[in-house]
């Protein structure tokens, strides 16, 4: 099976266009990792959109070496974070962990869980069903996103590892995509990226795709319909894809390795 890496110049398949194999050229696109900063309430949505715009403007100012403007925007972001409970608690958790104040980190995390449980969802997930391990990692595609128009693009990388002793074939996919407003969309399709791959025992299959979203954060989960192909008449079974977040802000999670 071919491997996948986040290199400049790569192409990512389009989520809804998996069957047509439409591609996104990534030559001039900046990719960032993500963490959930969202909450399924419209009041937080408008603030998170403002936060995303400020952060994008700060990045632009820094790249153009307008450091005075970058510093001003940095200070504005800090004030914004202090006024927004979710963002403030996320920052306090990170600072407490970095300073090894773990009791404080636990307290901040509990507060965060009370006011915004979805904000604790990571941008990576892992689940195993009948020996089939599915790992997912999502990334934010800054160069294709237009926050001012409410348009955000996210790529995700999936690694399917067959740790069983029987070969399997991926037949269909099912995604449940939820934005920061709580709007949910179900997407079904044949195979992935135009294929119905066979995964032999002790091997893995990797692929990437992308998802447009109307909010700066959201979540995805779903399942793959598979079947064992070593016996005629084998029944199909569903392999879980554990929930993971789609969001703009980095959380420091590592992409899974080939040896994982």
Secondary structure, DSSP 4 states (H G I P E B T S, - for coil): -------TT-EEE-STTTTTT-EEE-TT--EEE-B----S-HHHHHHHHHHHHHHHHHHHHHHTT-HHHHHHHHHHHHHHHHHSHHHHHHHHHHHHHHTT-HHHHHHHHHHHHHH-GGGG--SEEEEEETTEEEEEEEEEEGGG-BGGGTBEEEEEEEEEEE-SSS-EEEEEEEEEEEETT--EEEEEEESBTTB--EE-TT-EEEEEEEEEESSSEEEEEEEEEEEE-SSTTPPEEEEEEEEEEEESB---PPPPPTT-
